[in-house]
Amino acid sequence: MAYLSTRDFLDDKAYLDRWQYTLRTGELDLSWMNVATERIACRPQSPRRGLTFRDLDVGSYGFSEMPEIIRENRSFAPRGAAMPDGLPDAQADVNLKSEVWAYNVEGYYEEAMSRQWNATTDIPWAELAEIELPETIGKAYAQLLTFLTEVEMIATDVPAKWLGRLNADFFEVKNFIATQAMDEARHAEVFRKRALTTGFGLMCASPHNENNLKFLRDGDSFAEVSLGLHLQAEGMVLTLFRFSEFISPTEADKKLFRLVMQDEARHVGYGMQHLKWVIDHFPEKRETIHRYLDEAENFVFGAGYCTEVTEPFIILAGKGLKRENIAEGIRITRRFQLKQIEEYFERLTKCGLPERRERSKLARARELMQAALDTPVGS
Amino acid sequence: MAAISFPSEAFFRELKRLMGERGERFRALGYFDVIFGVHVTPDRPGAPESRFVLGFDVFDCIRADAVAAFGNDVDFVLEGQLAVWREMLENIKGRGAADIAHGINTLTHFGDALRVRYDDPDGHDKLYRFAESIQEFFNLAAHVETTFPGVERAGATARA
C-alpha cells in the first residue's frame, strides 16, 4: 500500500457535509455539467462494420491531431475529458507518441476484437483425443508445444507489464496492447492444452529460449520492447507458426496453427507500422534501432536455432527418426530457417531499414543456411 | 445446378454467392478486409492463363472479377498451375474441406505447389491475418459442381 490518501473522508467534515447536504436538500451542484468539452456527432462510416475507433477520430477526442509530447494529461483522464485541479499525477512512463504509435493502430484493435476465438471450444479436442501420435512424432510435437507455451507466456507478460505504463491519451494503443495480452494468453493456453493432449505431456524447458524471453521482458523502453517483441520475435514466430501448420500431423492441429497465426500476424502488423512511424517521423533514431537489433538478433538466433527447438522441427518435417527421415527433415528445416530470416529482412526493408540486411549478424546465418541448402545431408 | 468450369469468373462468383449464404459462419470469424489475386497458370506451353481478383470487406466478398492484369490494390497473389488448383478443389469437393496436404498455407508455404506473389510484406501478412477466413472461402468449393475442361491431373500435394 504505497499510495495513501491525504484525507480520511469519513472524518472530513466538509466532505461529509457537502455529501449529506446534497442528499438532504436535493440542491445539486451540477458544475460538472458546465465543462467546456467538445460536443460532436459520431456515426459509423460503415453500418456493417459498426462504430469503430476511426469513427471517433473527431476534434479533441481524435487521435490524428495528438501531439508528439503529451504534456497536459498526467492523469487517467480519458482523452477529451475536462481535467479539473486535483487529478493525480499517474506517472506514466511513456508520454511520447513516437514510442507507441503505429499507422492503423485503431484498425488493428478493431480487427483483434472482431477476430477473437476460443481455445476451449474452437479446436476439435474430441477429434484430437481419438488420434494417437507415434512416439517419436508425439514427443517432438510435445517439445515444440512446450517451447511455444514458454514463448507465449512471456509474450503475455510483456504487453501486460507495459499496459498501465502508457499515458492515458494513448487510448487506442492501450486497447490494442490489451488485446495482444489476451491473444498471447490464449496461445499459451492452446499450446499447453495441446501438449497435454498429445499423451506425452510437457517436455523440456529451453535455457536459450528463456534467456531471449528475459531479454524481451526486460527492455528499457516500450519502443525497444515493441521492436524486439512485435517485429522481430513475433515476426520470426509468425513464420514458425506457418511452418508448424505446414508440418502439423492432423487437420485439427492445422486449424490451431491457422488461428494463432492470425493473431500473430496482427501483432507483427502493429510492430511494422510502429517502426515505420518512428523511421518516418524521427529518422535520427535509426542508429539506436540498429544497436538494439544487434543484440536482439544475437538472442533470437540463440533461442530459435538451438538444439531443443531445431531438432523437433527436423523430426516433424521428416516424419521420423530414421536416417532418411532425418535427411528429409533437415532439408525442409533448412528451407524454413532461411525463409524465416528472409521474411524478417523483408519486413525491416518495408519499414525503412533496408541496410539491416548488410549490417545484421543474421546475414551470416543466412549465408551459412544458403550454403547448407546445396550440401547433401550427412556429407 | 449446372456444373461450372474452372477457372472462370462464374466459379468465383459462385463462391461469393455461397459466402453470402453462409454469412453467420464468416461473421463469427470476424472482419475480413483484403484484396487478393488468383493467378492460374497454364500446364503446358501455349495454353491460356487466367487472373481473378477477390475483394473482401467486413464480412462479405464484394468482388470476384476476371482481370487482364493485377493492379496495385492487390495485397498478394496466389499463383499456380491449373493442375494444382484442380487437385486442391477436387480434394475439397471430395472431403468437404481441404485435408492436411491441400490447405492454402500448406500449398503455398515453400512455393513448390502454389506461390504467393507480393510487393509489400504487410500485404503478404494479410494472407495469415485472415488465414481461417481465406481457407473457409476456398472450402466453399465443396458445394460447387466444378468441371475442369481439358485439364490434366497432376501431383500437386505440397512438398518442401
Interface residues (C-beta under 8 A of the other chain):
Chain A: S46 R48 R49 E110 E111 S114 R115 Q116 L238 F241 R242 F243 E245 F246 S248 P249 T250 E251 K254 K255 F257 R258 L259 M261 Q262 E264 A265 R266 V268 G269 M272 Q273 A317 R331 I332 R335 F336 K339 E343 E346 R347 T349 K350
Chain B: L29 G30 Y31 D33 V58 F59 D60 A97 D99 I100 G103 N105 T106 H109 F110 D120 P121 D122 H124 D125 K126 Y128 R129 F130 A131 E132 Q135 A158 A160
